Amino acid sequence: MDFNEFKQSLQQEHPPTSLSVFLESLWYEGKGNWKKAHDLVDDLPGTDAARVHAYLHRVEGDESNAGYWYRRAGTQRPAYSQEQEWEVLVRQFLQ
């Protein structure tokens, strides 16, 4: 699946079955279901989970919590928009 196919899949009611948990989380956030997206990564270990978690708290508007998760992911909050961050993350996890 490429980025355009992923983005087109947002028109469907359910995510594609072949997605990683990180892509599934980003899929739900792309559909506007923040809670489902957050629930998928909330208890997962590792820097990938922390990175998606940070993005989700940025979307939520909780900057201090997002900052905590960016630090756990070993990165800083990006200087670009949330929309661009979503695309960067999707593209990263599609590789």
TORRODREN-486202 format. One line per field, with one value per residue (C-alpha): residue number from 1; x, y, z. Coordinates in steps of 0.5 Angstrom, whole numbers, always signed. Layout:
BEGIN
n: (NUM, ...)
x: (X, ...)
y: (Y, ...)
z: (Z, ...)
***
This chain:
BEGIN
n: (1, 2, 3, 4, 5, 6, 7, 8, 9, 10, 11, 12, 13, 14, 15, 16, 17, 18, 19, 20, 21, 22, 23, 24, 25, 26, 27, 28, 29, 30, 31, 32, 33, 34, 35, 36, 37, 38, 39, 40, 41, 42, 43, 44, 45, 46, 47, 48, 49, 50, 51, 52, 53, 54, 55, 56, 57, 58, 59, 60, 61, 62, 63, 64, 65, 66, 67, 68, 69, 70, 71, 72, 73, 74, 75, 76, 77, 78, 79, 80, 81, 82, 83, 84, 85, 86, 87, 88, 89, 90, 91, 92, 93, 94, 95)
x: (+0, +3, +1, -5, -8, -8, -11, -16, -18, -20, -27, -28, -32, -26, -19, -15, -14, -6, -4, +1, -2, +1, -2, -9, -8, -6, -12, -17, -14, -15, -22, -23, -23, -18, -20, -20, -13, -10, -13, -9, -2, -3, +0, +5, +12, +18, +20, +15, +9, +12, +12, +5, +3, +6, +3, -4, -3, -1, -7, -11, -8, -4, +3, +6, +4, +6, +13, +13, +12, +16, +22, +20, +21, +28, +25, +23, +16, +16, +16, +11, +4, +0, -3, +4, +6, +1, +3, +10, +8, +4, +9, +15, +10, +8, +16)
y: (+0, +7, +14, +15, +8, +9, +16, +14, +8, +13, +13, +6, +5, +0, +0, -4, -11, -11, -5, -4, -2, +5, +6, +3, +9, +14, +12, +13, +19, +21, +19, +24, +18, +21, +16, +10, +12, +14, +7, +3, +6, +8, +2, +0, +0, +3, +9, +8, +8, +14, +18, +17, +18, +25, +27, +25, +29, +35, +34, +34, +40, +38, +41, +39, +31, +31, +34, +28, +23, +27, +26, +19, +18, +21, +27, +34, +37, +38, +45, +44, +43, +37, +35, +35, +31, +26, +25, +24, +19, +15, +15, +13, +7, +5, +3)
z: (+0, -2, +1, -4, -3, +5, +4, +0, +5, +10, +5, +8, +14, +17, +16, +12, +15, +14, +17, +23, +30, +29, +22, +24, +30, +25, +20, +26, +27, +20, +21, +27, +32, +37, +42, +38, +35, +42, +45, +40, +42, +50, +53, +48, +49, +44, +41, +35, +40, +44, +37, +35, +42, +42, +35, +38, +44, +40, +36, +42, +44, +50, +49, +56, +55, +48, +50, +55, +49, +44, +49, +50, +43, +43, +38, +38, +36, +29, +27, +21, +22, +25, +18, +15, +21, +20, +13, +15, +20, +15, +10, +15, +18, +10, +9)
***
